[in-house]
Amino acid sequence: MKTKKALFLIITLALTPVLSLFGRGSSEAPRTLELRYGFSSEPATLDPLDPSNTADGRSILFNVYEGLVRPEPDGDIKPAVASSYAIEQGGLVYRFTLRQGLRFHNGEAVRVGDVKFTLDTAIAAAYQGFTQIEKVETPDDSTIVITLKTPDVEFLPYLTIGIVPANNTDREHNPIGTGPYRIESYSTQQSLVLKKNPAYWRSGFPKLDKVTIVFLANSEALLLSLRGGNIDAADITGSQVDQLNDADFDIFPGYSNAVQLLALNNDVKPLDDIRVRQALNYAVDIPEIINTAFSGRGEASGSPLIPGLAKYYNRELVNPYPSNPERARTLLREAGLAEGFSLEITVPSNYTMHVDTAQVIVNQLAQVGIKAEIRLVDWATWLSAVYRGRNYQATIISLDAANSSPRMFLSRYLSTGSSNFINFRNADFDQVYQAGLSEIDEAKRIALYQEAQKIISANAASVYIQDIYHFRVFPKGRYTGILNYPLYVTDFASITPR
């Protein structure tokens, strides 16, 4: 008996290491912290120096690239690729010190030449805000000096543009940044995989090892994937939130930091007549749109500027054209359109929220004799035909900004602006807008920007509807660290699994 017991003990001891590998011990091994996140549109480009990217594209690249500075959730601007900066000569000169030891995702050191190349490339591409740069100099291996054509004390937010290696000749297919994640793979219409940058300069970030971004055909497919567990989290709209069970999901609300509008092509008839554009504004009932298409979630806005930029936003424009069908019909008669007219509204089909808005507007316009028809197109067609080609009558879209500067919104209305796809031209606006760019006194600058908004509204450049609330949805109790920015971005680096 003693011999048998001894033999059993030897066998048991011999098996113990094996059991620890395949049994309990395997569950204690380090696990890969991965998040599967759903998006309803893909990046138009992976190049941070291409200004034609989508809002979702910029949101993704926010995690891959960093500028000399980076935005904070409270709207503040902090150093990133630069370790410090100084604004000199009343906003004419910006001086940056390069962060020491910083490396790109490919392991190469970041040099002042990379910064100069990035900024010079953005200037050549007429990137918003960069045409006002007079020169970029690198007097030594750690200093970058940007001199503007005229003083601009609000130029700093533009410098969140991602710094790229000067020797990367194919940024579209070989994206290399300094951010918390690098792009491991990208399969169009399927997924994009972000992998943790182990050499990231911000200690303790990112929290997740891997983020797989899954591209869904539309918002409904995204919602189905959430319910089915094919994705862990996603950004959704208010009408979709109502379809989720609060017991299953944590729902984090926030502004989309974009203006949803019925954009009107001011160059085509009859929309080239201000009376017709004003009639459209009076015919559209914005509170009804918010209540019907967004379950009452959203903030009405009659301005091209987001309400989130509270210091600059003109509160007088919350509802400058209250619903008034009779006034709309009177304006149409004055414009010689007593019988109404036909209007084609082009809408990108992948954005359910814009399709829902269009359907409400079609019914509202019918009440004043305007026969509106929705034309659904894919995102690529919208970009080429509407945004770039300006071949449309009206469209419903949300316009966001690459940074939190009010000029990123207002510059779209400059007569000579490359992003002025609604073809709005007004000499008074141009003059006020340009004055705002060079005004050093903050109170005067705010007044100028608010006046610029009033000019756009008075001329009914388009129908400004709302800043749509968006909601980040996660499995109940499983994640923390979900941050909101005054930009449309998702900061994956801060998301922390419980």
C-alpha positions in Angstrom: 0.0 0.0 0.0 2.8 2.4 0.9 4.5 1.6 -2.5 1.2 2.4 -4.4 0.7 5.7 -2.5 4.3 6.7 -3.2 3.9 5.9 -6.9 0.6 7.9 -7.1 2.3 10.9 -5.4 5.2 10.8 -7.9 2.8 10.7 -10.9 0.7 13.5 -9.4 3.8 15.7 -8.9 5.0 15.0 -12.4 1.7 16.0 -13.9 1.3 19.2 -11.9 3.4 21.4 -14.3 1.4 20.1 -17.2 -1.9 20.8 -15.5 -0.8 24.4 -14.8 0.0 24.9 -18.4 -3.3 23.6 -19.8 -5.6 24.1 -16.9 -5.8 26.9 -14.4 -2.4 28.3 -15.3 -3.4 29.1 -18.9 -6.2 31.4 -17.8 -3.6 33.5 -15.8 -1.5 34.1 -18.9 -1.4 37.6 -20.3 -4.4 38.2 -22.6 -4.7 40.4 -25.6 -7.0 43.3 -24.8 -8.9 43.8 -28.1 -11.9 45.9 -28.9 -14.1 45.4 -32.0 -15.6 48.8 -32.9 -18.1 49.4 -35.6 -18.1 52.3 -38.2 -20.7 52.9 -40.9 -18.2 54.6 -43.3 -14.6 54.1 -44.3 -11.7 56.6 -44.5 -11.5 58.3 -47.9 -7.8 58.2 -47.4 -5.1 57.1 -44.9 -3.0 60.1 -45.6 -3.4 62.7 -42.9 -2.2 65.4 -45.3 -5.2 64.9 -47.6 -8.0 67.3 -46.6 -10.7 65.3 -48.3 -11.0 62.6 -45.6 -14.4 61.6 -44.1 -15.3 62.4 -40.5 -14.9 58.7 -39.6 -11.6 58.6 -41.4 -10.3 61.5 -39.3 -11.6 59.9 -36.2 -9.6 56.7 -36.9 -6.4 58.6 -37.9 -6.6 60.6 -34.6 -5.3 57.4 -33.0 -2.5 56.9 -35.6 -1.0 60.4 -36.1 -0.2 63.3 -33.9 0.6 66.9 -34.6 3.0 69.3 -32.9 0.1 69.7 -30.5 -2.9 67.6 -29.6 -6.5 68.6 -28.5 -7.8 67.8 -25.0 -11.4 66.9 -24.1 -11.8 70.3 -22.5 -10.8 72.0 -25.7 -7.3 72.9 -24.4 -4.3 72.4 -26.7 -1.3 70.5 -25.3 2.1 69.6 -26.7 2.5 66.3 -28.5 5.3 65.9 -31.2 6.6 69.1 -29.7 7.5 69.1 -26.0 6.8 72.8 -25.6 5.9 75.9 -27.6 5.8 79.7 -27.5 3.6 82.2 -29.3 5.6 85.3 -30.2 5.1 88.8 -31.7 1.4 88.9 -31.1 0.7 85.6 -33.0 3.0 86.2 -35.9 5.6 83.6 -34.9 5.1 80.1 -33.4 8.2 78.5 -31.9 8.3 74.7 -31.1 10.8 72.4 -29.4 10.8 68.9 -30.7 10.1 66.1 -28.2 13.4 64.3 -27.6 13.5 60.5 -28.2 10.2 60.4 -30.2 10.0 57.7 -32.8 7.7 56.9 -35.7 5.9 53.5 -35.9 8.7 52.1 -38.1 11.3 52.9 -35.4 12.9 55.9 -37.1 13.5 59.0 -35.0 11.3 62.0 -35.6 13.4 64.9 -36.9 12.7 68.6 -37.4 13.0 67.9 -41.2 10.0 65.6 -40.9 8.0 68.4 -39.3 9.0 70.9 -41.9 8.2 68.4 -44.7 4.7 67.8 -43.2 3.9 71.5 -42.9 5.3 72.4 -46.3 3.1 69.6 -47.8 0.0 70.9 -46.1 0.7 74.4 -47.4 1.1 73.1 -50.9 -2.2 71.2 -50.6 -3.9 74.4 -49.4 -4.9 72.6 -46.2 -7.3 74.7 -44.2 -5.4 77.3 -42.2 -2.0 76.6 -43.8 -2.2 79.1 -46.6 -1.5 81.8 -44.1 2.0 80.4 -43.3 4.8 82.6 -44.7 7.6 80.2 -44.0 8.7 77.2 -41.8 12.3 77.2 -40.5 14.4 74.7 -38.5 17.3 76.7 -37.1 18.6 73.7 -35.2 18.0 70.0 -34.6 15.3 70.6 -32.0 13.5 73.8 -33.1 10.7 74.6 -35.5 9.7 78.1 -36.2 6.5 79.0 -38.1 6.1 82.5 -39.3 2.6 83.6 -40.5 1.8 86.2 -43.1 -0.3 88.1 -40.6 -0.6 87.7 -36.8 -3.1 85.0 -35.8 -3.4 84.1 -32.1 -5.8 81.2 -32.9 -3.5 79.4 -35.3 -2.4 76.7 -32.8 -5.4 74.3 -33.4 -4.4 73.9 -37.0 -1.1 72.3 -35.9 -2.8 69.2 -34.7 -2.3 67.9 -38.3 -0.4 64.6 -38.2 3.4 64.6 -38.6 4.7 62.2 -41.2 8.2 60.9 -42.2 9.7 63.0 -45.0 11.0 59.8 -46.7 7.5 58.1 -46.8 6.6 58.4 -50.5 3.4 56.4 -50.2 1.4 57.6 -47.2 -1.8 56.2 -48.6 -0.7 52.6 -48.5 2.0 52.9 -45.9 0.7 55.1 -43.0 3.4 55.9 -40.5 2.7 58.2 -37.5 3.7 58.7 -33.9 0.3 58.0 -32.3 -0.7 55.4 -29.7 -1.7 52.9 -32.5 -0.2 51.9 -35.8 -2.3 50.4 -38.7 -1.6 46.7 -38.9 -3.9 45.9 -41.8 -6.7 47.4 -43.8 -9.2 45.4 -45.9 -11.5 47.8 -47.7 -15.2 47.4 -46.9 -14.3 44.9 -44.2 -12.0 46.1 -41.4 -9.0 48.1 -40.3 -6.8 46.8 -37.5 -5.0 49.1 -35.1 -2.1 47.6 -33.0 -0.7 49.2 -29.9 2.4 51.3 -30.3 4.7 50.0 -27.5 7.0 53.0 -27.8 4.3 55.6 -27.4 5.6 58.6 -25.5 2.6 59.0 -23.1 3.2 56.7 -20.2 0.4 54.2 -19.6 -1.3 54.6 -23.0 -2.8 53.0 -24.9 -4.8 50.7 -22.6 -6.0 48.4 -25.4 -3.5 46.1 -27.2 -5.6 46.0 -30.4 -8.6 47.7 -32.0 -10.4 46.1 -34.9 -12.6 48.6 -36.7 -15.4 46.8 -38.5 -17.0 48.6 -41.5 -20.7 48.0 -41.8 -22.8 48.8 -44.9 -25.1 51.2 -43.0 -26.3 52.2 -39.5 -28.8 49.4 -39.4 -26.2 46.7 -40.0 -24.1 48.3 -37.3 -27.0 48.0 -34.9 -27.6 44.4 -35.7 -23.9 43.6 -35.2 -24.0 45.3 -31.8 -27.0 43.2 -30.7 -25.5 40.0 -32.1 -22.1 40.5 -30.4 -20.2 40.7 -33.7 -18.8 44.0 -32.5 -18.2 45.2 -29.0 -19.0 48.9 -29.4 -20.0 51.6 -31.8 -21.1 55.2 -32.4 -24.9 55.3 -33.0 -27.6 58.0 -33.3 -30.5 58.8 -31.0 -33.1 56.9 -32.9 -31.0 53.8 -32.7 -30.4 54.2 -28.9 -34.1 53.7 -28.4 -33.8 50.2 -29.9 -31.2 49.0 -27.4 -31.8 47.6 -24.0 -30.2 49.7 -21.2 -29.6 46.6 -19.2 -27.2 45.3 -21.9 -25.3 48.4 -22.8 -23.6 51.5 -21.3 -24.6 54.5 -23.4 -22.3 57.6 -23.4 -23.9 60.7 -25.0 -22.0 63.5 -26.6 -22.1 66.1 -29.4 -21.1 65.0 -32.9 -19.4 68.4 -33.2 -20.8 68.7 -36.7 -23.6 70.7 -38.2 -26.3 68.8 -40.0 -27.7 70.9 -42.8 -29.8 70.9 -45.9 -27.0 72.3 -48.1 -28.2 74.3 -51.1 -26.2 74.8 -54.2 -26.3 78.6 -54.5 -25.3 78.5 -58.2 -28.2 76.5 -59.6 -31.7 77.8 -60.3 -34.0 78.5 -58.5 -31.7 78.3 -55.5 -29.6 81.2 -56.8 -32.5 83.4 -55.6 -32.3 84.4 -51.9 -36.1 84.4 -51.6 -36.2 80.7 -52.6 -33.5 79.8 -50.1 -35.3 81.8 -47.4 -38.6 80.0 -48.3 -36.9 76.7 -47.8 -35.7 77.8 -44.4 -39.2 78.8 -43.4 -40.7 75.5 -44.8 -38.4 73.3 -42.8 -39.6 72.6 -39.2 -36.4 71.8 -37.3 -38.0 70.8 -34.0 -40.1 68.3 -35.9 -37.0 66.8 -37.5 -35.3 66.4 -34.1 -38.4 64.9 -32.6 -39.3 62.6 -35.5 -35.9 61.4 -36.8 -33.9 61.7 -33.6 -36.3 60.9 -30.8 -36.0 64.5 -29.5 -32.2 64.2 -29.1 -30.2 67.0 -30.6 -29.7 70.7 -30.4 -31.3 73.0 -33.0 -28.9 75.4 -34.7 -29.4 78.0 -37.4 -25.7 78.6 -37.7 -22.9 77.0 -39.7 -20.9 76.9 -36.4 -21.4 74.1 -33.8 -23.0 75.2 -30.5 -20.1 73.4 -28.7 -17.9 76.3 -29.6 -19.9 78.3 -27.1 -17.5 81.3 -27.0 -17.9 81.9 -30.8 -21.4 80.5 -31.4 -24.0 83.2 -32.1 -26.9 82.2 -29.8 -29.3 84.5 -31.7 -29.2 81.9 -34.4 -30.7 79.0 -32.5 -33.9 79.3 -34.6 -33.6 82.2 -37.0 -36.3 80.9 -39.4 -39.1 79.4 -37.2 -41.5 77.2 -39.1 -43.8 79.4 -41.2 -45.3 77.7 -44.3 -47.4 80.8 -45.2 -44.3 83.0 -45.2 -42.5 80.3 -47.3 -45.4 80.4 -49.9 -45.3 84.2 -50.0 -41.6 84.2 -50.8 -42.0 81.6 -53.5 -44.7 83.8 -55.1 -42.4 86.8 -55.0 -39.8 84.7 -56.7 -42.2 83.8 -59.5 -42.7 80.2 -58.2 -46.4 80.3 -57.0 -46.8 76.7 -58.3 -43.7 75.6 -56.5 -40.8 73.7 -58.1 -39.0 70.4 -58.1 -36.0 69.8 -55.8 -33.6 66.8 -55.9 -32.0 66.1 -52.5 -28.9 63.9 -52.8 -28.2 61.9 -49.7 -25.3 59.5 -48.9 -27.1 56.2 -48.3 -24.7 54.9 -45.7 -25.8 57.6 -43.2 -29.3 56.5 -41.9 -29.6 59.7 -39.9 -29.4 61.9 -43.1 -31.8 59.6 -44.9 -34.3 59.9 -42.0 -33.9 63.7 -42.0 -34.5 63.8 -45.8 -37.7 61.9 -45.5 -39.1 64.3 -42.9 -38.0 67.3 -45.0 -39.7 66.0 -48.1 -43.0 65.9 -46.3 -42.5 69.4 -44.9 -41.6 70.9 -48.3 -44.7 69.3 -49.9 -46.8 71.6 -47.7 -45.6 74.7 -49.5 -45.7 73.2 -53.0 -42.1 72.1 -53.3 -41.9 68.6 -54.9 -38.8 67.2 -53.3 -37.3 63.8 -54.3 -34.6 61.9 -52.5 -31.7 60.6 -54.6 -29.6 58.0 -52.6 -25.9 57.6 -53.6 -23.0 55.8 -52.1 -20.3 57.7 -50.3 -17.8 57.7 -53.1 -20.4 59.1 -55.5 -21.3 61.8 -53.0 -17.7 62.9 -52.6 -17.0 63.0 -56.3 -20.3 64.4 -57.6 -21.5 66.6 -54.8 -18.5 67.7 -52.7 -15.8 67.9 -55.4 -17.9 68.2 -58.6 -20.6 70.5 -57.1 -23.1 68.8 -59.4 -26.3 68.8 -57.3 -29.3 70.9 -56.2 -29.5 70.1 -52.5 -27.9 67.6 -50.2 -28.2 66.6 -46.5 -24.9 66.1 -44.8 -23.1 66.9 -41.5 -20.1 69.2 -41.8 -17.4 68.8 -39.1 -14.0 70.3 -38.6 -10.5 68.8 -38.4 -9.9 71.0 -35.3 -11.8 73.1 -32.8 -11.2 76.4 -34.5 -14.4 78.3 -35.6 -12.7 79.1 -38.8 -12.7 75.5 -39.8 -16.5 75.9 -40.2 -16.7 79.4 -41.5 -13.9 79.1 -44.1 -16.3 76.9 -46.1 -18.2 80.0 -47.0 -15.3 82.2 -48.3 -16.0 83.0 -51.9 -12.7 81.7 -53.0 -12.6 78.8 -50.6 -11.7 75.4 -52.0 -14.2 73.7 -49.7 -17.1 76.1 -50.5 -19.1 73.4 -52.2 -22.4 75.2 -51.7 -21.0 78.1 -53.9 -21.9 80.8 -51.4 -20.5 84.2 -52.4 -20.9 87.3 -50.4 -18.5 90.3 -50.2 -19.7 91.4 -46.8 -19.0 87.9 -45.4 -15.6 87.8 -47.0 -14.6 91.1 -45.5 -15.8 90.3 -42.0 -14.3 86.8 -42.0 -10.9 88.1 -43.2 -11.0 90.8 -40.5 -11.5 88.0 -37.9 -8.4 86.2 -39.0 -6.2 89.1 -38.2 -7.9 90.6 -35.1 -5.7 90.1 -32.0 -8.2 91.4 -29.5 -10.3 88.4 -28.5 -13.5 90.2 -27.7 -13.4 91.9 -31.1 -12.5 88.7 -32.9 -15.5 86.9 -31.3 -17.8 89.7 -32.4 -16.5 89.4 -36.0 -17.1 85.7 -36.1 -20.6 86.1 -34.7 -21.3 88.8 -37.3 -20.0 86.4 -40.0 -22.6 83.8 -38.9 -25.4 86.4 -39.1 -24.5 87.2 -42.7 -24.6 83.5 -43.7 -28.0 83.1 -41.9 -29.5 86.3 -43.3 -28.6 85.2 -46.8 -30.0 81.7 -46.2 -26.9 80.1 -47.6 -28.4 76.7 -46.5 -30.8 75.3 -44.0 -28.9 74.7 -40.8 -30.6 72.0 -38.7 -28.7 70.8 -35.6 -25.7 69.3 -34.0 -26.7 65.7 -33.9 -26.1 63.9 -30.6 -24.1 60.8 -31.1 -23.9 57.9 -28.5 -21.0 55.6 -27.9 -22.3 52.2 -26.9 -20.4 49.6 -25.0 -21.3 46.3 -23.3 -22.6 46.9 -19.8 -20.0 47.4 -17.2 -17.0 46.3 -19.3 -15.3 49.6 -20.3 -14.3 52.9 -18.8 -12.3 55.9 -20.1 -14.7 57.0 -22.9 -13.8 60.6 -23.6 -15.6 63.4 -25.5 -13.7 66.0 -27.5 -14.8 69.2 -29.2 -14.1 67.2 -32.4 -15.6 64.2 -34.0 -13.0 61.7 -32.8 -12.9 58.4 -30.9 -9.9 58.2 -28.6 -9.2 54.5 -28.4 -6.0 55.0 -26.3 -8.1 56.1 -23.3 -10.6 53.2 -23.4 -9.9 50.9 -20.5 -11.3 47.3 -20.1 -12.6 46.4 -16.6 
